[in-house]
Amino acid sequence: MSGKQNSAVGEQQSSSSGKRKKTPKPETRLAMVRRARRINRELAEVYPYAHPELDFENAFQLLIATVLSAQTTDLRVNQTTPALFAKYPTPEDLAAAQPEEVEELIRPTGFFRAKTKSIMGLSAAIRDTFGGEVPGRLEDLVTLPGVGRKTAFVVLGNAFGVPGITVDTHFMRLARRWKWTDQDDPVKIEAEIATIFPKSEWTMLSHRVIFHGRRVCHSRRPACGACPITHLCPAYGEGETDPEKARKLLKYEMGGRPGQRLKPPPDYPGDPAPAVGAIE
């Protein structure tokens, strides 16, 4: 090999070694758990008012509203349930209703025939099997028509104070973006997340993550440039990173608009949602 060739090879090796970047080490489980818990703590500061976004006054109303919320918005449910609960305030009332009348009342929520069958069926089961009272155990709730683990944990956590992780589409999306899990099955996701956080945090964790998913970390265009936890997010950059453009993507109170509840909690910082028939 000539001197020029040796020199060229040396320069190439020197140049390559000078530009060579260290491959980042994979995150250990301990580091992931610490990061996940820090995300939860920081979300608690961002959303100290996080709450279920369905209007309800008792366990029965929450159960019905949660079943109706499938494939629609909480706002649409909240605009629909006042008339439903006024006419059928108890499981006994709803179980004895005329299906056609129930269908007409809940039509705005979509899939109204299937939902009517579910809410009338679960009302009859509550009346006949549980003495007219919504059961407060997971194994009982999931026996009711139209009630799965997600719905059961919403009711248990918010009506009975029993901790549970609500894996809806928002929670699933963010848990995967934040590398808390790589699972696709909600039950497996629930099981994995349960090993990361103490049980006492499960219900509020669910509210905070869902709040963040609805307001900032959207499915198609996450508002990365306006996100308060970018320093903890391995998926930063999937969405809009320009701060001004990102701020325009924020929803509900984060974007200066009403929330989904017609009757939000007293500490909610945004405006109540409009009632049905009002300008949205």
DAFEN-V896596 format. One record per residue. RES is the residue in one letter. SS is DSSP state (H for helix, E for strand, - for the rest). PHI is phi as a letter, one per 40 degrees, with the letter a starting at -180 (NA if undefined). Layout:
BEGIN
RES_SS_PHI ; RES_SS_PHI
END
This chain:
BEGIN
M_-_NA ; S_-_c ; G_H_c ; K_H_c ; Q_H_c ; N_H_d ; S_H_c ; A_H_c ; V_H_c ; G_H_c ; E_H_c ; Q_H_c ; Q_H_c ; S_H_c ; S_H_c ; S_H_c ; S_H_c ; G_H_c ; K_H_c ; R_-_c ; K_-_b ; K_-_c ; T_-_c ; P_-_c ; K_-_c ; P_-_d ; E_-_c ; T_-_c ; R_H_c ; L_H_c ; A_H_c ; M_H_c ; V_H_c ; R_H_c ; R_H_c ; A_H_c ; R_H_c ; R_H_c ; I_H_d ; N_H_c ; R_H_c ; E_H_c ; L_H_c ; A_H_c ; E_H_c ; V_H_c ; Y_-_b ; P_-_c ; Y_-_b ; A_-_d ; H_-_a ; P_-_c ; E_-_c ; L_-_b ; D_-_c ; F_-_a ; E_-_b ; N_-_a ; A_H_c ; F_H_c ; Q_H_c ; L_H_c ; L_H_c ; I_H_c ; A_H_c ; T_H_c ; V_H_c ; L_H_c ; S_-_c ; A_-_c ; Q_-_g ; T_-_a ; T_-_c ; D_H_c ; L_H_d ; R_H_c ; V_H_c ; N_H_c ; Q_H_c ; T_H_c ; T_H_c ; P_H_d ; A_H_c ; L_H_c ; F_H_c ; A_H_c ; K_H_c ; Y_-_b ; P_-_c ; T_-_b ; P_H_d ; E_H_c ; D_H_c ; L_H_c ; A_H_c ; A_-_c ; A_-_c ; Q_-_c ; P_H_d ; E_H_c ; E_H_c ; V_H_c ; E_H_d ; E_H_c ; L_H_c ; I_H_c ; R_H_d ; P_H_d ; T_H_c ; G_-_g ; F_-_f ; F_H_c ; R_H_c ; A_H_c ; K_H_c ; T_H_c ; K_H_d ; S_H_c ; I_H_c ; M_H_c ; G_H_c ; L_H_c ; S_H_c ; A_H_c ; A_H_c ; I_H_c ; R_H_c ; D_H_c ; T_H_b ; F_-_b ; G_-_g ; G_-_g ; E_-_b ; V_-_c ; P_-_c ; G_-_b ; R_-_b ; L_H_d ; E_H_c ; D_H_c ; L_H_c ; V_-_c ; T_-_c ; L_-_c ; P_-_d ; G_-_g ; V_-_b ; G_-_b ; R_H_c ; K_H_c ; T_H_c ; A_H_c ; F_H_c ; V_H_c ; V_H_c ; L_H_c ; G_H_c ; N_H_b ; A_H_b ; F_-_b ; G_-_g ; V_-_c ; P_-_d ; G_-_a ; I_-_b ; T_-_c ; V_-_c ; D_-_c ; T_H_c ; H_H_c ; F_H_c ; M_H_c ; R_H_c ; L_H_c ; A_H_c ; R_H_c ; R_H_c ; W_-_c ; K_-_g ; W_-_c ; T_-_a ; D_-_b ; Q_-_c ; D_-_b ; D_-_c ; P_H_d ; V_H_c ; K_H_c ; I_H_c ; E_H_d ; A_H_c ; E_H_c ; I_H_c ; A_H_c ; T_-_c ; I_-_c ; F_-_b ; P_-_c ; K_H_d ; S_H_c ; E_H_c ; W_H_d ; T_H_c ; M_H_c ; L_H_d ; S_H_d ; H_H_c ; R_H_c ; V_H_c ; I_H_c ; F_H_d ; H_H_c ; G_H_c ; R_H_c ; R_H_c ; V_-_b ; C_-_c ; H_-_c ; S_-_c ; R_-_c ; R_-_b ; P_-_c ; A_-_c ; C_H_d ; G_H_c ; A_H_b ; C_-_c ; P_-_c ; I_-_b ; T_H_d ; H_H_c ; L_H_b ; C_-_b ; P_-_c ; A_-_b ; Y_-_d ; G_-_h ; E_-_c ; G_-_b ; E_-_c ; T_-_c ; D_-_c ; P_H_d ; E_H_c ; K_H_c ; A_H_c ; R_H_c ; K_-_c ; L_-_c ; L_-_c ; K_-_b ; Y_H_f ; E_H_c ; M_H_c ; G_H_b ; G_-_g ; R_-_b ; P_-_c ; G_-_c ; Q_-_b ; R_-_c ; L_-_c ; K_-_b ; P_-_c ; P_-_c ; P_-_d ; D_-_c ; Y_-_c ; P_-_c ; G_-_c ; D_-_c ; P_-_c ; A_-_c ; P_-_c ; A_-_c ; V_-_d ; G_-_g ; A_-_c ; I_-_c ; E_-_c
END
